[in-house]
Amino acid sequence: MNIITVASTIARRRLVLRQLPSIAFSRCVAVGGNSITFADATIAAWKHEPQTHMQYHTTAPHCQAIRRRRRRVKEDLSSAGSSGEGGVRENPLKHEPITDPSQFRQSAGQLMQKLETALRPMQAVNDVFEITSTPPSLFRIDLAPVHGSYMLEFHVDESTMEYTSPISGKVLYVLSAKTGEWVGIEDGHVFEGILVGDLIRQCKGLPNL
């Protein structure tokens, strides 16, 4: 094989490598007494893998292309917000609940009275809007059968309030020791806002909360 044939063969291979996005190859071309060995490797397309992400190690008698992996940066929990035991981050929206039974019952009764006063005017503008208050354990709003019912159930032994509505489903609340409000145990949202949002989607009028 003469030098012209060797050069032509190499040129054709280079053309194929430019056209294909990724190709694995292994060849050995003899030139006189010397040899050029192309080790099995994956050559990535320039537009997808920048050249700066490839590293080549040259050893006689072959040259091998090695893919460099990027390291993932791990978040340092100790420097991003407060942490609890074992380095677990605390939810900044989570409120410490009031667990005293007497205080819990008193706040439950106050919420029921507040809701009854705020919702009573809506009875005049809705065909079916029945309010049932049984302090300190149950508060209920019954709409037309097609709309369903709203219920507040207060569990003194668990220090939680369970809110159920046709819109939001079932959500648990606690009485916040910090703010004195009934807040969601998952994200700390205030109960009154959810109740108003649910009612205005199904009823006429606006609760005075």
C-alpha positions as CSV (number, residue, x, y, z in Angstrom):
1,M,0.0,0.0,0.0
2,N,1.6,3.3,-1.1
3,I,1.5,6.6,0.8
4,I,-1.2,8.1,-1.5
5,T,-3.5,5.1,-0.7
6,V,-2.9,5.5,3.0
7,A,-3.6,9.2,2.9
8,S,-6.8,8.7,0.9
9,T,-8.0,6.0,3.4
10,I,-7.4,8.4,6.4
11,A,-9.1,11.2,4.6
12,R,-12.2,9.1,4.0
13,R,-12.3,8.1,7.7
14,R,-12.1,11.7,8.8
15,L,-15.0,12.6,6.5
16,V,-17.1,9.8,8.1
17,L,-16.3,11.1,11.6
18,R,-17.4,14.6,10.7
19,Q,-20.7,13.4,9.3
20,L,-21.7,11.0,12.2
21,P,-22.7,12.5,15.6
22,S,-21.0,9.6,17.4
23,I,-19.1,6.6,16.2
24,A,-16.9,3.9,17.7
25,F,-13.9,2.8,15.7
26,S,-10.8,0.6,15.8
27,R,-8.3,0.6,13.1
28,C,-4.6,0.0,12.5
29,V,-2.9,1.4,9.4
30,A,0.6,0.2,8.6
31,V,3.0,2.8,7.3
32,G,6.4,1.2,6.5
33,G,7.7,-0.2,9.7
34,N,5.6,2.0,11.9
35,S,1.9,1.6,12.9
36,I,-0.9,4.1,13.9
37,T,-3.5,2.5,16.2
38,F,-6.9,4.0,16.7
39,A,-8.3,2.5,20.0
40,D,-12.0,1.9,20.5
41,A,-13.5,5.2,21.6
42,T,-16.6,7.3,21.3
43,I,-16.2,10.6,19.4
44,A,-19.0,13.0,20.3
45,A,-20.4,15.5,18.0
46,W,-18.9,19.0,18.5
47,K,-22.3,20.7,18.8
48,H,-23.4,18.4,21.7
49,E,-20.1,17.8,23.5
50,P,-17.7,20.8,23.6
51,Q,-14.1,20.0,23.1
52,T,-13.3,21.2,26.6
53,H,-15.1,18.3,28.1
54,M,-12.8,15.7,26.4
55,Q,-9.4,14.7,27.8
56,Y,-6.9,12.6,25.8
57,H,-4.1,10.5,27.3
58,T,-1.4,9.5,24.9
59,T,0.7,6.4,25.5
60,A,2.8,4.5,23.0
61,P,1.8,2.9,20.8
62,H,-1.9,4.2,21.0
63,C,-4.0,7.2,21.8
64,Q,-7.2,6.8,23.9
65,A,-10.0,9.3,24.3
66,I,-11.4,9.4,27.8
67,R,-14.7,11.0,28.9
68,R,-14.4,13.3,31.9
69,R,-17.3,13.1,34.3
70,R,-18.6,16.2,36.0
71,R,-18.9,16.2,39.7
72,R,-22.2,17.0,41.4
73,V,-22.2,19.7,44.0
74,K,-23.8,18.6,47.1
75,E,-25.8,21.1,49.2
76,D,-24.4,21.9,52.5
77,L,-27.4,21.6,54.8
78,S,-25.6,23.3,57.7
79,S,-25.1,26.5,55.7
80,A,-28.6,26.6,54.2
81,G,-31.1,27.3,56.9
82,S,-31.5,25.8,60.3
83,S,-31.0,22.1,61.0
84,G,-32.4,19.7,63.5
85,E,-30.9,16.5,64.8
86,G,-29.0,14.5,62.3
87,G,-28.6,17.5,60.0
88,V,-32.3,17.3,58.9
89,R,-33.6,20.8,57.9
90,E,-36.6,22.1,59.7
91,N,-39.6,23.4,57.8
92,P,-39.7,27.2,58.5
93,L,-43.4,27.2,57.9
94,K,-44.2,24.5,60.4
95,H,-45.7,25.9,63.6
96,E,-45.4,24.5,67.1
97,P,-48.9,23.4,68.1
98,I,-50.8,24.2,71.3
99,T,-51.5,20.9,73.0
100,D,-53.1,22.1,76.3
101,P,-56.6,20.6,76.2
102,S,-58.3,23.5,77.9
103,Q,-56.8,26.1,75.7
104,F,-57.5,23.9,72.6
105,R,-61.2,23.6,73.5
106,Q,-61.5,27.3,74.2
107,S,-59.9,28.3,70.8
108,A,-62.1,25.7,69.0
109,G,-65.2,27.3,70.5
110,Q,-64.1,30.8,69.6
111,L,-63.5,29.7,66.0
112,M,-66.9,28.1,65.7
113,Q,-68.6,31.3,67.0
114,K,-66.5,33.4,64.7
115,L,-67.5,31.3,61.7
116,E,-71.2,31.3,62.5
117,T,-71.3,35.1,62.8
118,A,-69.3,35.5,59.5
119,L,-71.3,32.9,57.5
120,R,-74.8,33.6,58.7
121,P,-75.5,36.4,56.1
122,M,-74.8,33.9,53.3
123,Q,-77.9,32.0,54.2
124,A,-80.1,34.8,52.8
125,V,-78.5,34.7,49.3
126,N,-78.1,30.9,48.9
127,D,-81.0,28.4,48.4
128,V,-79.4,25.8,50.7
129,F,-76.9,27.0,53.3
130,E,-77.4,25.3,56.7
131,I,-75.0,25.8,59.6
132,T,-74.7,23.4,62.5
133,S,-72.4,24.2,65.4
134,T,-71.7,21.7,68.2
135,P,-68.9,23.2,70.4
136,P,-66.2,22.2,70.9
137,S,-66.0,19.3,68.5
138,L,-68.0,19.8,65.3
139,F,-68.9,22.7,62.9
140,R,-70.8,21.8,59.7
141,I,-72.1,23.7,56.6
142,D,-74.5,21.8,54.4
143,L,-75.1,23.0,50.8
144,A,-77.4,21.6,48.2
145,P,-76.7,17.9,47.5
146,V,-75.0,18.7,44.3
147,H,-72.4,20.8,46.2
148,G,-71.9,18.7,49.3
149,S,-70.9,19.7,52.8
150,Y,-68.1,21.4,54.8
151,M,-67.0,20.0,58.1
152,L,-64.7,21.0,60.9
153,E,-63.9,18.3,63.4
154,F,-61.8,19.1,66.5
155,H,-59.7,16.3,68.0
156,V,-58.6,17.3,71.5
157,D,-56.6,14.2,72.1
158,E,-54.5,14.8,69.0
159,S,-54.6,18.7,69.2
160,T,-55.7,18.8,65.5
161,M,-58.6,20.2,63.5
162,E,-59.7,18.2,60.5
163,Y,-61.2,20.3,57.7
164,T,-63.2,18.6,54.9
165,S,-64.7,20.3,51.9
166,P,-65.8,19.4,48.3
167,I,-63.1,21.6,46.9
168,S,-60.0,21.0,49.1
169,G,-60.7,17.6,50.4
170,K,-59.3,16.8,53.8
171,V,-56.7,19.0,55.4
172,L,-55.3,18.9,59.0
173,Y,-54.7,22.0,61.1
174,V,-53.1,22.8,64.4
175,L,-53.5,25.8,66.7
176,S,-50.2,27.7,66.4
177,A,-48.5,28.6,69.6
178,K,-46.7,31.4,67.8
179,T,-49.6,33.2,66.1
180,G,-52.7,31.8,67.8
181,E,-54.1,31.0,64.4
182,W,-55.3,27.6,62.9
183,V,-52.6,26.7,60.4
184,G,-52.0,23.8,58.0
185,I,-49.5,21.2,59.3
186,E,-48.0,20.8,55.9
187,D,-47.2,24.4,54.8
188,G,-48.4,26.7,57.5
189,H,-51.3,28.4,55.6
190,V,-54.0,30.0,57.6
191,F,-57.3,28.2,57.7
192,E,-59.7,31.1,57.1
193,G,-58.2,31.8,53.7
194,I,-58.8,28.3,52.4
195,L,-62.4,28.3,53.7
196,V,-63.2,31.6,52.0
197,G,-61.6,30.4,48.7
198,D,-63.6,27.2,48.8
199,L,-67.0,28.8,49.6
200,I,-66.8,31.5,46.9
201,R,-66.4,28.9,44.3
202,Q,-69.7,27.2,45.2
203,C,-71.8,29.8,46.9
204,K,-73.1,33.4,46.5
205,G,-71.8,36.1,48.8
206,L,-68.6,36.5,50.7
207,P,-67.8,35.3,54.2
208,N,-66.9,38.2,56.5
209,L,-63.6,36.7,57.7
